[in-house]
Amino acid sequence: MKTLIFNGSPRPDGNTSFLIDELRSVLEGETVVVNAYTANVAPCIDCRECWDSYGCIIHDGMDEIYGHIFAADAIVIASPVYNCELTPPLLGIFSRLQSFYAALRFLGVRLIPKGRFGAVVLTGGGDGSSAHAESSARMFLRHMGAPPQALVTSLKTDSLLACEDDRAIEDIRALGRTINEIGKTKQ
Ligand SMILES: Cc1cc2nc3c(=O)[nH]c(=O)nc-3n(C[C@H](O)[C@H](O)[C@H](O)COP(=O)(O)O)c2cc1C
């Protein structure tokens, strides 16, 4: 079982990273974490080359990430809420999923395997809705062939850090156990 986790936070010791560490402490199998702020990925520039041939002509950190996406059995998008959205570098990375979309729409080819497990993890200070961020994360998971089946939140971190949020800790550990169970059915 290979679990790919996108970390949208710039803070290595922040709330999102804490929940990811909790998840990893439960997860069995292989785990890959992509840190959006250090991944060296340029955003899509709508050059439309992917309308005529498969894949993206920009070669940067996304080359490795595409490989992780293809190989993953489970994909988790974990991010702080910034201005009611996922963080900007994460949105930049996911803009590069456009090549999957274009392959399907213009070339009639589904590049991404279906049937993987998807989950969303969001942290927020408590001022502003997380609905847009959740909706975006759900859409990107569908683009990656991993429809969202779980949501874990810690949305009052200004007053209750994720590491103090017992419900979020319980939920993230439960998510880890769910992914492990799926892994057992794949063996
Ligand atoms: C630029 C910026 C925008 C933010 N926008 C929101 C927001 O819209 N809603 C919210 O609840 N929290 C917002 N926050 C607070 C963060 O989501 C919150 O502190 C989060 O727990 C940080 O996660 P981290 O510690 O993993 O980096 C914002 C923080 C920053 C820096």
PDBQT file of the ligand as one rigid body, heavy atoms in Angstrom, charges set to zero:
ROOT
HETATM    1  C1  LIG A 201      -2.309  34.006   4.595  1.00  0.00    +0.000 C 
HETATM    2  C2  LIG A 201      -3.184  33.266   5.570  1.00  0.00    +0.000 A 
HETATM    3  C3  LIG A 201      -4.553  33.157   5.310  1.00  0.00    +0.000 A 
HETATM    4  C4  LIG A 201      -5.371  32.475   6.207  1.00  0.00    +0.000 A 
HETATM    5  N1  LIG A 201      -6.706  32.351   5.916  1.00  0.00    +0.000 NA
HETATM    6  C5  LIG A 201      -7.516  31.644   6.758  1.00  0.00    +0.000 A 
HETATM    7  C6  LIG A 201      -8.901  31.470   6.466  1.00  0.00    +0.000 A 
HETATM    8  O1  LIG A 201      -9.423  31.924   5.459  1.00  0.00    +0.000 OA
HETATM    9  N2  LIG A 201      -9.647  30.763   7.336  1.00  0.00    +0.000 N 
HETATM   10  C7  LIG A 201      -9.119  30.226   8.492  1.00  0.00    +0.000 A 
HETATM   11  O2  LIG A 201      -9.854  29.579   9.243  1.00  0.00    +0.000 OA
HETATM   12  N3  LIG A 201      -7.803  30.365   8.788  1.00  0.00    +0.000 NA
HETATM   13  C8  LIG A 201      -6.994  31.060   7.948  1.00  0.00    +0.000 A 
HETATM   14  N4  LIG A 201      -5.658  31.180   8.225  1.00  0.00    +0.000 N 
HETATM   15  C9  LIG A 201      -5.105  30.524   9.424  1.00  0.00    +0.000 C 
HETATM   16  C10 LIG A 201      -4.456  29.161   9.112  1.00  0.00    +0.000 C 
HETATM   17  O3  LIG A 201      -5.299  28.367   8.305  1.00  0.00    +0.000 OA
HETATM   18  C11 LIG A 201      -4.195  28.412  10.419  1.00  0.00    +0.000 C 
HETATM   19  O4  LIG A 201      -3.336  29.155  11.246  1.00  0.00    +0.000 OA
HETATM   20  C12 LIG A 201      -3.637  27.022  10.156  1.00  0.00    +0.000 C 
HETATM   21  O5  LIG A 201      -3.814  26.216  11.286  1.00  0.00    +0.000 OA
HETATM   22  C13 LIG A 201      -2.151  27.057   9.814  1.00  0.00    +0.000 C 
HETATM   23  O6  LIG A 201      -1.738  25.752   9.545  1.00  0.00    +0.000 OA
HETATM   24  P1  LIG A 201      -0.230  25.272   9.734  1.00  0.00    +0.000 P 
HETATM   25  O7  LIG A 201       0.126  25.509  11.177  1.00  0.00    +0.000 OA
HETATM   26  O8  LIG A 201      -0.249  23.832   9.385  1.00  0.00    +0.000 OA
HETATM   27  O9  LIG A 201       0.609  26.057   8.773  1.00  0.00    +0.000 OA
HETATM   28  C14 LIG A 201      -4.824  31.888   7.379  1.00  0.00    +0.000 A 
HETATM   29  C15 LIG A 201      -3.448  32.006   7.620  1.00  0.00    +0.000 A 
HETATM   30  C16 LIG A 201      -2.634  32.698   6.735  1.00  0.00    +0.000 A 
HETATM   31  C17 LIG A 201      -1.151  32.786   7.004  1.00  0.00    +0.000 C 
ENDROOT
TORSDOF 0
